[in-house]
């Protein structure tokens, strides 16, 4: 996987807490883990929101409106 160098201003206390929780002193690794978790959380929220909009049980639509579903890249990693 290609990597890019970034510059960011972050809360130092939050960074130290994240390093302690992950057990990593590597800032790039900690930030990468955080971004990965954020992506998963957001995609799951999109999925849940879409699922909640579709009728359940016998009322389930035969044709699903694609606007209600995210293109979830579960197989990317």
N, C-alpha and C positions, 0 to 999 in steps of 0.2 A: 504494500500500500504506500503510495506517495505521501509525503508529509510536507507541510509548509510551516515556515516560521511565522509566529504572530507576536504581537506586542499587546499586552492587556493590562489594565489597571484593575486589581481585584482586592478584596478585603483580606488583609494578611491573617487575621484571626480565623476566617473561614478556610483559608488555604492550609493553615497549620492543623485545623481540626480535620480537614479532608485527608491530609497526609497521615495523621494519626489513625484515622478510621481505616484507611486503605493499607496502612503499613508500608507506604512507599514515600521515599524522599524525592523521587523523580517528579518534578512539577509537570512535565509533559505527560507522563503516565497518569497522574492524578486528574489533570484537565481532560485528557482523552476519556478516562472512565466517567467523569462527570458529564461530558457531552454525550457519550453513549447512553447513559442512564436517562438524560433529558430526552433524547430522541425516542427511546422506548416508551417513556412515560407519555409523551405527546402523541405518539402513534396509538397507544392503547386508549387514550382519552378520545381520539378521533373515532376509533373503532367502537367504543362504548356509546358514544353519541350517535353514531350511525345505526347501531343495533337498537338503541332506544327509540328511534324514529320509525322503525318497521313494526307493523302490527304482529303480535305473537299468536301462537296457537292456530286455530282454524281460520283466522283472519289474515294469515300471512299472504302477501302478494305473490303471484306467480312470476311477475316481472319486477326485478329489483331496480330501483332508480339509482344509477351509478353516482349521482351527486351526493348520496348519503354515505358512500364508502370511500375510504382513502385507498390509495395504491400502496399497500403495506409491503415494504421490501424485506420481508423476514428472511429471505434466502441470500441477502447480500453479503453477510459475514460468514 
